[in-house]
Amino acid sequence: MLRTWKLIPVALMAGCVAHGVMVSDEQIAKFKRGETTESDIVAALGRPTTVSTRNGVRMIFYSGVQAQARPATYIPFIGGLVGGADSKHSMVMFSFDANGVLKDVTSTQSATGTGTGFAAGTPIPQTENQPRKPAE
């Protein structure tokens, strides 16, 4: 017979999700423009999520997202009123010169949180007849 306490870790993990490759600013700082090669970066971070070439410039991208439900979400009956989730997103682009040496790095890191029920706050009223710029 499976005991209830053995299901607790499974229930807690169900509130988490991760996809792609998260790259931190600390990891990016280890790579030096004009010195680090593409193979150095791939060895440190793993396979990139996207590879692209534009005008002869090779670029590799690492994109990742992590999301986790807030603990209050799991409170029976009131979790839907006070719960929510928090997420982090990372997008990093490395570009290389013709010799495969790092030329530039662009990084975007973001974090957002959402609430449900009372935790969502006061609703924003809909804007009526919002002025629009005419198409040219």
N, C-alpha and C positions, 0 to 999 in steps of 0.2 A: 504494500500500500504506500502510495506517495504521500508524504506528509506535507502539510500546508506551508511550513517554513521553507521548504525547498523551492517553492514557487516564488518567493519574495524576490530573489535576484532576477528572475525572468520578468516579473512584473515591472521592476524598476528599470531594466534595460529596454523595455518596450517603449519608454518615453524618450529615447535618444535615437538620433539618426545622423550619419555622416556620409558624405559622398565626395569623391575627388581627392585632391591633395591640398592640404592646408599648408601654407608657407608663411612663417613668421618673419618679422623685421629682423630679428636676431639671426635667422638663417641667411637672409639676404645679405646682411652686413659681412658675412664671411667671404663673399665673392667679390673679387677686385676687377674693375674695368681695365681692359688692356692686358690682363694676366690670366684670368680664369677661362678655361675652355668649356665648350658645350658638354664634353664628356665628363668634366669635373662636376658640373652641375647635376647631370643625370645620375652620376655615381652617388652624389650626396642626397638628392631628393627623390630619385626613382624616375620612372617613365613619365614624361609630361602628358598632360591631359589633351593638349592640342599642339600641333606643329604646323607652321605656315611659312611661306616664302613670298615676299612682296618686293618687287624691283630689285631682285638679287640679294635681299637681306633675309637671312634665316631667323625665324623667331620661334621660341618655344614658350608655351603657356602652362601654368599650373593654376588650376581653379579648384576650390573646395568649399564645402559648406558643412557646418555642424549645427544641429538644432537639438534642443532639450526642453522637454515639458517642465514647467515649474512644479515643485513638490505639492503645492496647494491644489493642483489640478486633480490629484488622486484622493482628495478628501471626499468620502462618500456624501452624496446629496448636495453639498455646497461647492464642490470642486469646479463645477461648471460656472459658478458665479464669481469665484475669486481666483481661478487658475490662469494659466497662460503658457507661453513658451518663449524661449530666448534663442537667438541664432547668431552665428558668426559666418562671414563670407570672406574669402581671400581670393584675389586674382592677381597673378604676377606674370609679367612678360619679360623674357630675356631676349635681347637681340644680339646678333653676332656679326662680325666682319667676315670678309671672304675667306679668312684663314681659320674660322671657327672660334675666334677669341671674343670674349664678352665685350660688347660695345656699349650697351645701355640696359637699364632695368627700370621697369614701371610697375608699381605696386599699388593695389587698392585693398584696403582692409575695412570691413564694416561690421557693425553689430546692431541688431534690432531686437526689440522685445514686443510681444503682443499680449494683451490681456483679454480675458473673457468675462462676460457679465459685468459686475461692479468694477472689476479690475481694468476694464476697457476704458473707463473714464467717461466723460461727458461727450455725447455724440456731436460731431461737427455738423451744423445745419447745411443743407444743400443750398448752393448758390443758384438763384434763379436768374435767368436771362443774362448769363455771363457774356460780356462783350467779347467778340471774336474779331481777329484781324481778317479782313477779306482776302481771299485767295487772289494771287496776282497772276 
